[in-house]
Amino acid sequence: MESRFGNQSGRRCKEWRTGPSGRRPDSDSCTVARNETSDGAPSAGRRRPAGPANNLYLALLAVVLLWAVPIIACGSFQPRPTPTRGMPVAAPAADTPVPNQPTPTSPPTTAPVPTSTAIPSPTPTIVVRNPLTIGEPARITVPGGLNVREQPTITSPAITHLAQDKRITVLEGPVSSDGYIWWKVDDNQGTVGWVAGGQGIDDWISPHVGEARPIDRSPVVGDRVVVTLNGELTVRSLPGIGASIVSRARTNQAFTVVAGPQSVDGYFWYQIRSDDGEVEGWAADGREGERWLSPLE
C-alpha cells in the first residue's frame, strides 16, 4: 500500500512506502500543491508538518529575536559615545628623605682684638715771612736771579733762568722741599715752572712789585725798553754796523720794540720807536755781559 503526502506551499516532502520490512521513506521526493488522497481528492484529515520548513521557520525566528532583543534593551542602534579617557593623575611623590643636617656649632665667643688706626701725621705749617698771594704779581729780588724748574726740587731739570728784578705771576705754593720754599710762577712770556722763594730766613721773591724797572733779559716785540748803555746808543736805518745812522739815544730814554731780533755783524738788532715817533730805527741790544736795551717790568 502506498501513501503520498504533499504541501500546497511548494515545500519538499518525502514519500513513505510500506514494504515487507515495514514503513520507510522513499528516496525520491516530491513537491505537491496540497495534500491529496490516493484518489486525487483533498485530504480531510490533519496536516503533517514538514520537517525542513519548521527548521527554516525556527531559524528565521531566532534571527529576528537576535536583532530585536538588543533593540528592545538599548532602544536603538545609535553608536554609544566613546568614553573620554582622563589624563592620568600623577601620584604624589613620595617624601624625599632629608639627610640629617649636622647641628651648627657656634664658634667660641672671643672678644675682638682692637685694631689700631694709624693717625696721619699733621702737615707741618710752612712759615713764610713775606707770603705771596696766588694770582698776584711778584718780583725776584735775589742777586743773580733764579732758575725755573719743572718740579719743586733741586734735582728737577731747569727750564730757564729769571734775572733779578724780573716780574712774575704767582700760580701755586708754598711747597717745602730740599730745605727751600717753592712757588709755581709764570714769567709772563710763556714759561711756567717752580722757583725757590728762599730758605725761610731770606726772601728771594717779594710781593712788593713797585714801579716798573729795567730787567736784564732780551727784549721781545711789544716790550717797553730803556737805554741802559752808559753813554749814547746808535740807531741805524737798517740792522748792521754799515747802515746809515738815524739818531743817537741817550741813557734811560724809553722806546717801544716794533720788530726783531735780527742777527747781523755779531749783534742782535731790534727796531725801536720813540713815544713821539721822531726816532725810529734799528739798535743792537748789547754784547756779552752788557745790556744796552733793557725791558721795563
Secondary structure, DSSP 8 states (H G I E B T S, - for coil): -EE----TT--EEEEEEEETTEEEEEEEEEE-SS-B-TTS-B--S-----HHHHHHHHHHHHHHHHHHHHHHHHSS----------------------------------------------------SS---TTSEEEE-STT-EEEESSSSTTS-EEEEE-TT-EEEEEEEEEEETTEEEEEEE-SSS-EEEEE--SSSS-SEES---S--B-SS---TT-EEEE-SSSEEEEESSSSTTS-EEEEEETT-EEEEEEEEEEETTEEEEEEEETTSS-EEEEE-EETTEESEEEB-
